[in-house]
Every structure is written in C-alpha cells, then in structure tokens.
Amino acid sequence: MPALKIAIQMDPMEAVDINADTTFDLALEAFSRGHSIWIYQPETLRLENGRVAARTTKVATFGRTAGGHVSWADEEDVSLHDMDVLLVRQDPPFDMGYITACHILEHLMQDVLVLNNPKEIRNAPEKLFVTEFPDLHPPTLITSDEPALRRFREEHEDIILKPLYGNGGAGVFRVRPDDQNFSSLLEMFSQFYREPVIAQAYLKDVRAGDKRIILIDGKPVGAINRIPSADEVRSNMHVGGVATAVDISARDREICERIGPALSERGLIFVGIDVIGDWLTEINVTSPTGIQEVRKFGGADISILFWDWVEAQ
C-alpha cells in the first residue's frame, strides 16, 4: 500500500488523553502504517478562490508515550487538495463555526476522501438525525415553545431536558414529576441557548447502561456499555460513568440494519450510536469516541478496521 497523505482537523493533539482518545488512536494506527500526517485546527482553515488550505503541522514522531506522544516538524501552509484523506475530528460544540468549516471542506470532495462527508455532518446533528427513524427513538419533543414542553411533561411525567446541540452530557437534566425546578430550567435554557430544547421520556433502562456502538460504513464493529454512577443521570465517562464490556444484541443489530444504509449512502463512514434499552437516542457523526474502551474489553481493534477500509478505497 503506497503511503497516504492524511490531514486531521481536530483540537490540539498535545492535550489528548492517549489512553482514551479516539482521534489519537486512529492517528497512531495510520502513522504505524507509514502514512504521513498533518494536523490543523479549524481556525486555520481557509477558502481562497475556490481552493482550501490550512496552516498545519506535520507529525515527526508519534507513539503511546505519556507526555511525549507527539513531536512536530516545522509548521507548513498546505493546500488540502494535495491530501489523500482528511479526517474531520474536532469536538463539538456544533455551532456556526463547525458548520462553516463543513461548507469549506465541501470544496475538497472532488480531490480528497473527506471523512465524514462534511455536507452530511452539517445535515445530521446528533440529536436531530435520529428523528428520521421515529420508531427507533423514545418519545421526543424538540421545541422552544413552553406550553408544548409542559404538555410533554404532563404526558410522560419523568423526562430528560437537554440542549439540542450540546455534547458530552453538558446541560442534561432529569425532571421528575414532583420536581419544582421545571420553570427555572426552561428560563435557563432560553437565556443560554438560542436553539430549541430537546425533551425525551426518561428511560429507566439507563441504570443498566448507555451502550455506544461504533459503525464503519454502516456496519457495527464494536460496542461498549457506559453505566452511570448512582448519583448521576448521565453515563458519560468524564462525569463518572463506568465502561463495561457488552455484546451487540439482536435489537442493536436491528437498529444498525435500519440506519446502516442511510449512513453509508451519505458518506457517514465512522459513526457512534447510543442505545438505551431498546431505544436509539443519538447518532454521533462529528467526532464519535469509544474505540479504545472497546479494545480494552476484548473487542475489535477498530482503528485497524477503519484504516483497512480507507486503504481499500
């Protein structure tokens, strides 16, 4: 396999947790195969006369060494049209800056394999894309209309409120039937967010875990369960959720079979979905995580599977 030129749009590589970060793991596998890697932050991206460039830094050395996992060659101003592959891996927030970067990256599509497809990243926010499969997700309301939110709470009693474009569990609240903070929460959301709020029926199965399933080109390749701590409604590991081994169930496979063709057709090649009980709650297409945890618990080495797929293209 000839060496590939790979650009990665991400948050600073120096700050990643080498034992947990998915982008680091993907980059390390690519580097170990002899591919060349350039890293850049989205604020250095530019579109000039129809051509896309960025101020990048080429990786000189790379390894799983705490505090010294990466060293750099000199900074370079690079035409991204000269790359073979570009990975979009910066973390949300999914804001206008993120959306604008996707617009710019679309100009590369004739020359470069951009993963995931930036047009489809832009069109598939995690909590909105899932609504295209209404029979797979729990009762859900997306709105800024307070009377509608109150009716939803009256119907479902125990609910979750969260920002539509949030990430990492930030701003997620459980509102029980006897909770007197509902009005205050709606006021807070209206003050801090211009976008609608998302309300969902609370799923008791979350106490058994929030399953993250990784798909490559629409096919499930690994899963990990994330169990919330006793005093948390959120299962995210950075707020105390505990990762455990888990099998991909028949229901999980049914969900993957339903959404897989849509992911593949849209060029959403590296995707992480969240499943609680029998319900699909999110389809993560921006910078899905979890592959190191899958491997730690005896699952597939997803970085190997991913680059095998890329090289086959």
N, C-alpha and C positions, 0 to 999 in steps of 0.2 A: 504494500500500500504506500503510494507516494505521501510524503509529509504534507499535511494540510496547514494552511494559514488560518488561524482561528482568532477572532476578536470576541471579547466578552464585555458586554455592557453591564456593569454591576456597581455596588457600593464598594468602598475601598477594600482591597484584598488583605491589607495588613491587619485589619480589625476582625477578621473572621475567626470563629472557633473551629480549629482544624479537626476536632473530633466530632463535630455535629453539622457543620455547614455543607449543604448540598453543592453549591457552586464550587467550593474548594475541591470537593471530591471529584466532580466532573472534570475540572481543570487538571487535577493531578493525574487522572487516568489518561487524558489527552496528551499531557506532557510526557508521560511514561511511554507513550507510543511513538514518540519522536516528532509530534506535531509542534508547531511554533504558536505561541500565544501572546496576544496583545490585549491589555486591559485598559478600559477607559471608563470614566464616569459620565453619566448622561449630560451633565452641564457643559462638557467639552464637545459635544456633538454639534455638527453644523451642516446646513444645506446651503450650497452656493452654486448658482447657475445649474441647478438640477443634479449636482453631484454631492455625495455625502462624504464627509471626512470627520475626523476626531483627533484630538490630542491624546495620544496613547503612550503607554509604557510597555515595552516588550519584556516578558519574563526571561530572566537569565538562568536562574536555578529555582527549583521547586521541589519541596519534599515535606514529609509529615514530621517536621521538627518544631516543637513548641518555641515560639518567639523568633524563629529563623526559617519559617516555611517558604519564604519567597525572597529573591533578590532580583534586581532590575538592571536592564541595560538602559541606555540613555532614552530620554523622552523623545518621541517621534510624532510628527504631524503626518497622519496616514490617510490615504484615500481608502475608505472601507469597501469600495468596489474591487479592490485588489485582494480582498479576503476570499477564502473558500466557504467559510462558515462563520456566522455571527450568532452568539447566544445572548438573548435578552434575559438578564438575570437580576436586574436591580429590584430591591424590595419595594412594595407599596410604601406610602400612600398612592393610590390610583387617582391621581389628580390631573390637572390640566398639563402639568409638566410631563407626566408619564404619557398622556395622550398625545401631546405634541411630538415627543420622541418617537412614538409609533408612526405618526404621519411621516416624519422624516425618514425613518427606516424603510418605509414602503418603496422609496426610490431605489433601494438596493435589490429588489426582488428579482429583477432580470439577470443579475450578475452573481448573487450570493445566496447561499442557503441560510435563511434567517429563521431561527427557532426561538420561540414560537413565531408563527406568522404575525407580524406586527398589526396588520389590519384586523386580524381576528382577536388578538389580545385586546385591541381597542373596543371591539364589538362584543366582548364576552366578559364583562366584570363578574367576579366570582359569584356574587350573591344574586346577580340578575340572570346569568346564563342558565342557572339551574331551573329557572322558572319556565324554560322551554320544555320541561319534562314535568308537567303538573301532577301526574300520577305517581311520580317518584319522590317528591319532596313533601315535607309535613305542611299542614295549614300555614299559609304565609300571607302577609299583607305588607305592601310597600307603598307608603304614602306619607305626606306631611299633614294630612287632614286629621285634626284631633278628634272630631266626632267618630270618624271611621275607626281610629285606633281604640277609642273607648268601646265601640260596639264589638270589635275583635276581642278585646279583653273580657267583656261580658260573656261572649260565646265560649271562649277557651279557658278562661279563668287564670290558669297558670301559664305565663308567657315569657318569652325572651324578647328584649328590645336591644337593638344594636345599630350602629351607623352603617349605612349602605355600602360605603367604600372604605370601611375600616379593615384592619388586619391584625393578626397576632392576638386576637382576643380583646383588643383595646375597646373600651366603651361598651362592653357586653353586660347587660343587667338581666337578672331574673326577677320578674314581678309576680309575686304570689297573690292569690285572691284577696288576702287581708292586708296587702302592702299599701301603706298610705303615701308612698313617695311617687306614685304614678304621675301626678300632675307636675311635680317638680322635675321629674325625669324628662317629660315632654318639653318643659320650658328649657331645660339644659340643652337638649338636642337641637331645639330651634335656635338657640343662641350660638352654639358652637359649629353647627353644620348647616349649609345651605341646601343640601340634598335631603331627600325623604329619609325616613327611618324605616327599618325593616323589623316587623314583628312576626314571631313564629310561636306556635304552640310549643310549650316546654315538653321535651321528650325525656321521660323517666329513664329510658334505656341509656342515657348518657352516663349514669352512675357506673355502668358496666364498661364504658369506654366510648371514645370517639375515634373511629377507625379511619386512618389515612391509607388510601390505596393509590399506588403510582401506576400510571398507564404510559406506555410508549406506543405511539401510532395507534391509539385506540384499544390496545390490549393490556390487561392487567399483568404486572410483572412482580409485584411485591406489596406487602401491607404491614402496617404496624398499628397497634392499639395504643391510645393515649387515655389514661384513666385520671380523672380529676381528683384532686385532694379532697378530703372530707369537708373542708370549709370553702370550696370553690365550685362555681358552676362551670367554669372554663376548664378545658382539658389541655390547653396549650402548655407545652413543656417548660417554657420560660416563666410560667406563673405557677409551677408546681405539679403539672401533670406528669404522670409516670408512664414511660413507654414499656409495653409488654409485647411478647410475641402473640401473633394471631394468625389464624388461617383465613383465606378468602372463601367465604361461604357461598352457597348456591344463590342466595339473594344478591350478594355482592356481584357475582358473575352475571346475574340477570341485569343488574343496573349497568354494568360495564358493557354488556352486549347492546343495550339500548342506546347508550350515549357514544359508544366507541366509533361508529361510522361517522357521526357528526364531527367528532374530534379530528379524525383522520382527514375528512374532506376539507376541513378548514385549516389544515396545517398546524393544528394544536397538538404537537407531537409529544411533548413532555408535560404531563398533566398530573396533578394530585387531587383526588376527590375525597370528600369527607362523608362518612356514613355513620349514622347513629341508629342502632337497631336495624330496622328495615328501610330507613329513610335516607335519601341523598340530601345533604344540607348545603354543600358548596362544591363548585368545580373550579379549582385553582389553576390558572393558566399563566400568571405573571412570573412568580418565582417559587414554584412548589418545592417543599422540603421533605425530608424524612428518609432519604436513601441510606444514610449511614446507620440509622437505627434499624432499618430492615436488615442490613448485612450483619449487624451486631447480634441480632437474634436468630441468625441462621438462614436468613432469606437470601435471595439472589443478590449478586453484585450488580446493581442497576447501572452504575457508571460504565461497566463493561458492556452491558446490553445496549446502552444508549449509543456509545461510540461505535459499536458493531453496526447499529442501524444507520448512523451517519455515514460511515465509511462505505456501506453498501449502496448509498445513494450516488 
